[in-house]
Amino acid sequence: MNSSLPKYQLLENQIEQSIMAGRWRCGERLPSIRTLCQLHGCAKITIQHALQRLEAKGVIESRERAGFFVTYRNEEFDRPGEVERIESPKPVSVSELFRDIMTRSAAFDLTPSIQSGEMPQGIVQLNRSIGRALRRQKGDYQYYDEPAGDHGLRTQLAGLFSKRGWNTDASELCVTSGCQQSLFLALLTVCSEGDIVAVESPGFYGVLQLLEQLKLKVIEVPTSLQAGMDIAALADVLKCWDVRACVVSPAFATPSGATMPTEARKRLLELAEEHDLAIIEDDIYADTGWLGVPDTLKSLDQTGRVIHCSSLSKVLSRDLRLGWVSGGRWHSRILQMKLTSQLASSRFVQQGVESYIRDGDYAAFVRKLRLRLRDQRDQLLEYLAAWPLSVRTTAPQGGLTVWVELPEKVNTIDIYSRALDEGIVITPGSLFSVSERFGNCLRMSFAHPWDNHRRQALKRILELIQDQ
């Protein structure tokens, strides 16, 4: 970059290059002028001048009282990546690293030992709703809830799904203790020991843990970091192997934040019919989308082949162990499996959450959360863009994480061990595969505010990378 250029022009070029590279995508709002001033250390008039020049080029547009929005569309970011060599199905062996990270409760925080910030008002209100439900308990506290869960809560959840294209009702939902249990019940129901399950790669390591526990084989299907699972690659897999189930996250998948296009979703369901396949939809991040919440994959399901799994833990609280599953053609069997593994869920927690949704508190909380997550994502990507080394990142429109690809020589497992000695916990890319891949990658979360402790942790991670 030519440092002799005026500062506003340098900033203009930097923002334009970020947009061209997919940092911000068409329709997305840029950070506020105030945020840009803080991030770049520039005066307000400098930021305004740079944005006006970009608007004159047609790259962005100004919307009254709403800010600046990207109008440039890069079709390249909507295409799936190249199909990589697919390895044969194999048993799963989850690394000790995964267990170590989970015992530290650190999957989404660089500095889990340092607690900062006040509890959001929406969570305070949730606690009040649960407290009121507990106080309302009378003699019925001595009775179990019905196995499917509180009918009122399931009705409220069905109402939320109707806004995402899925017209369902309480009878099609079963309350669980979280999305992980929902996924477990789904896999336990449709698979037998030794069966093959297709997963995204990189994909959710929690699914790999379940496959290991259930003694299932995994086949990893390449993904586009923008569009999710490569459906053409999955079609090739299904021609070669007898796959029993496929686990996908169509909306803001971890670790990349990818969202599967509608046509790919339709083709996935066609393949499910052709090959007698169960599709297990992990929908846990959908409500975080700040440009809109995608419809569920379940909304396209006409034959009951999609098992929908989700929870509120990633949106409301990790301590709120409350999820659900809708099992399609396998629903009655899933209910039976839940009955044998967990007789019932907490009644007063369900009733508290039901009133929280019914009274509009959940919708209000999520609206604020999405804005906060978008700003925290913007800050993280700004910090990473300033690193003096070759770094490629995703720019998701929702979820809690970005995928960071570092130079090939970087060994993030080694960095994990060294950072841990200083109280910093990172999530190495190799966790998201069983094929010893992604060793130079990291999943980084923007779930928490970038206070001084977390900014210093990012700085220290860079130093550790440079020391390798």
C-alpha angles and dihedrals in degrees: 000000000000106000091193090073119100113271094248090055093049088052091046091054093047094052092044092051090049091053092048089051093052097257087131119017135209112294095017122125118239118231114277120272088250092054092047090051090054095045096047100031090235134140118256093248091055091054092046092050092051092049093048090054091050090049090052088055091053093243094117137011134212119235118196112259090350105077133231122329131194115250098172112102120205107194090190090077092058094059123092118247124254115292108255127207109284118221123220119264114281140178115266125245113179114211125246086240090070092053091047093053093047093050087056091053086227107125093119105026132070093202107032094161092063114070117197140163134039126281110268114253090240091061090047088055091048090054089051091051091051091046092053090050090052092050090051092059111110129162092333091074087087092062130080121244116245111275094248091056136243110340093215093054092047089051091053091048090051088054091054091051092051087068088057097054097266115116104198138139140216093274091066095054132078122192116229137177092261144319092285090060090046090054090046093052091047094051093041090053102046101032138061128202111291096021119137121245123191117219138176118266114240088028145148111307091207088069090052089053091054092048090054092050092049093045093239127150121240132214115191117220117201117247136206109236088225104035104030127225115022100240093193089057090048089053089055090049092052091053091057106036138035100244117188102191141007123210115205138166104209095178119060096329120205128272099019103028091233121167120209114232119238095249091053090051091052092049090049091057091047089055090049090057094045094050102031091246131167113223114207111199116205101199100167099124100043098103092058095071111122096191091051138303113269119233115260119261084233089067089070095047112111099164105043096254096128120084107199117210129180147127143196096247097099092048105036113017139332087223092059098090095192125127141142144218132205108198104191110200089358096050099109091050091049089053089053091049091051091050091057096045102034117014095201144340127245107288099203093047090053092048091048092052090045091058091043090058095039094052092053095248093119093053091048093048094048092050090058093041093056092054091048093049092049091053092046090050090050091052093049093050090048091053092048092046088058093056109114095231140069107287128166119194138178119238105211123190092219143357125078105272148056126208114234122200113198129188112298094248092063116105108201093187088063091047090051092059094046094045091049090062087063096046095260119128120198129179110233118215095236089073089072096064140039092214100078091252135135093041091149094050136090134196109221124191130216093189092115132054116266098246122167094273093055093043090053089048090055090050091051092049089056090051091051090051092050091049092061 
